[in-house]
Amino acid sequence: MERTIENLEQELKSEHNLYLRALADFENYRRRIDRERAQLGKEALRQFILPFLDIIDDLERFLKSVENENSPFIKGMRAAHGKFMKLLESQGVRPFQSVGERFDPALHEAVGTAAASDEYPEGTVVEEVRRGYRWGDDLLRSARVVVAM
């Protein structure tokens, strides 16, 4: 009888340990799935935002070409641009400044070079061909730049 009780207690302890392991495995699985779901959601949003940046680039080129004009149409285009930028900012997407900064291959893509000067020493970004954007602390899109050499 004592032997049976000891065996039953050991079996119970063994089954309880198996239960605790299974519970821990399930909790780890749930956390991993939650992380993967969040990652997939963020990647889907990233793929949705990137094409908008090209549209904003086109809009900014247009607005730069009509910088001195003040027609109602141009005012409307400036307002639309402002709304786009506020929408991106509400999602944590912000452009970053490149001109005058040191060339950083992690942030910049060099598409040309220019002669160094007093204003722009060697290795400094002289011109921004395409703006770069950050999404929170992450790089969303690198800036295409001209670098002083």
C-alpha positions as CSV (number, residue, x, y, z in Angstrom):
1,M,0.0,0.0,0.0
2,E,2.8,2.4,0.9
3,R,4.6,1.5,-2.3
4,T,1.5,2.2,-4.3
5,I,1.0,5.6,-2.7
6,E,4.7,6.5,-3.4
7,N,4.3,5.3,-7.0
8,L,1.2,7.4,-7.4
9,E,2.8,10.4,-5.8
10,Q,5.8,10.1,-8.2
11,E,3.5,9.7,-11.2
12,L,1.4,12.7,-10.1
13,K,4.6,14.7,-9.7
14,S,5.8,13.6,-13.1
15,E,2.5,14.4,-14.8
16,H,2.5,17.8,-13.0
17,N,6.0,18.5,-14.4
18,L,4.8,17.5,-17.9
19,Y,1.8,19.8,-17.5
20,L,4.0,22.7,-16.4
21,R,6.3,22.2,-19.4
22,A,3.4,22.0,-21.8
23,L,2.0,25.2,-20.3
24,A,5.4,26.9,-20.7
25,D,5.7,25.7,-24.3
26,F,2.3,27.0,-25.1
27,E,3.0,30.4,-23.5
28,N,6.3,30.6,-25.6
29,Y,4.4,29.6,-28.7
30,R,1.7,32.3,-28.1
31,R,4.4,35.0,-27.5
32,R,6.2,33.9,-30.7
33,I,3.0,34.0,-32.7
34,D,2.1,37.5,-31.3
35,R,5.6,38.8,-32.3
36,E,5.3,37.3,-35.8
37,R,1.9,38.8,-36.2
38,A,3.1,42.2,-35.2
39,Q,6.1,41.9,-37.5
40,L,3.9,40.9,-40.4
41,G,1.5,43.8,-39.7
42,K,4.4,46.2,-39.6
43,E,5.9,44.8,-42.9
44,A,2.5,45.1,-44.6
45,L,2.2,48.7,-43.4
46,R,5.8,49.4,-44.6
47,Q,4.9,48.0,-48.1
48,F,1.8,50.3,-48.1
49,I,3.8,53.4,-47.1
50,L,6.8,53.1,-49.4
51,P,4.8,53.9,-52.7
52,F,3.3,57.0,-51.0
53,L,6.9,58.3,-50.5
54,D,7.3,58.2,-54.3
55,I,4.1,60.2,-54.7
56,I,5.3,62.7,-52.1
57,D,8.6,63.0,-54.0
58,D,6.7,63.8,-57.2
59,L,4.5,66.3,-55.4
60,E,7.5,68.0,-53.8
61,R,9.3,68.3,-57.2
62,F,6.2,69.9,-58.7
63,L,5.8,72.3,-55.7
64,K,9.5,73.3,-56.1
65,S,9.0,74.0,-59.8
66,V,6.1,76.4,-59.0
67,E,7.7,77.8,-55.8
68,N,6.9,81.5,-56.6
69,E,3.3,80.9,-57.9
70,N,0.3,81.5,-55.7
71,S,-2.7,80.3,-57.6
72,P,-5.6,78.5,-55.8
73,F,-4.5,75.3,-57.5
74,I,-1.0,75.6,-56.2
75,K,-2.3,76.5,-52.7
76,G,-4.5,73.3,-52.8
77,M,-1.5,71.2,-53.8
78,R,0.6,72.6,-50.9
79,A,-2.3,71.9,-48.6
80,A,-2.5,68.3,-49.9
81,H,1.2,67.9,-49.4
82,G,0.9,69.1,-45.8
83,K,-1.9,66.6,-45.1
84,F,0.2,63.8,-46.6
85,M,3.1,64.8,-44.4
86,K,0.9,65.0,-41.2
87,L,-0.5,61.6,-42.0
88,L,2.9,60.1,-42.3
89,E,4.1,61.8,-39.1
90,S,1.0,60.4,-37.3
91,Q,2.4,56.9,-38.2
92,G,5.9,57.8,-37.0
93,V,7.3,58.4,-40.5
94,R,9.6,61.4,-40.7
95,P,12.0,62.7,-43.3
96,F,15.6,63.2,-42.1
97,Q,18.0,66.0,-43.1
98,S,21.0,65.0,-45.2
99,V,22.5,68.1,-46.8
100,G,25.4,69.3,-44.7
101,E,25.7,66.0,-42.8
102,R,28.5,63.5,-43.1
103,F,27.9,60.8,-45.6
104,D,26.6,57.7,-43.8
105,P,26.2,54.5,-45.9
106,A,23.6,53.3,-43.4
107,L,21.4,56.3,-44.2
108,H,22.6,57.5,-47.6
109,E,22.9,56.1,-51.1
110,A,25.5,58.0,-53.1
111,V,24.3,58.8,-56.6
112,G,26.9,61.4,-57.5
113,T,29.9,63.4,-56.4
114,A,30.7,67.1,-56.4
115,A,33.8,69.1,-55.7
116,A,34.5,69.8,-52.0
117,S,34.4,73.4,-50.9
118,D,34.6,75.5,-47.7
119,E,30.9,75.1,-47.2
120,Y,30.9,71.3,-47.9
121,P,34.1,69.5,-46.9
122,E,35.0,66.1,-48.3
123,G,32.6,63.4,-47.3
124,T,29.7,65.8,-46.7
125,V,26.3,65.5,-48.4
126,V,26.0,68.4,-50.9
127,E,22.6,67.7,-52.4
128,E,19.6,65.5,-51.7
129,V,18.3,63.9,-54.9
130,R,15.6,61.9,-52.9
131,R,14.7,62.4,-49.3
132,G,15.3,59.7,-46.8
133,Y,12.7,58.7,-44.2
134,R,12.8,57.0,-40.8
135,W,9.9,55.1,-39.3
136,G,10.4,55.5,-35.5
137,D,14.0,54.5,-35.0
138,D,14.2,52.4,-38.1
139,L,15.3,53.4,-41.6
140,L,12.3,53.3,-43.9
141,R,14.0,54.6,-47.0
142,S,17.6,55.7,-47.6
143,A,18.3,59.2,-49.0
144,R,19.9,59.4,-52.5
145,V,22.6,62.0,-52.2
146,V,25.5,63.8,-53.9
147,V,28.6,63.7,-51.8
148,A,31.5,66.2,-51.8
149,M,34.9,64.6,-52.9
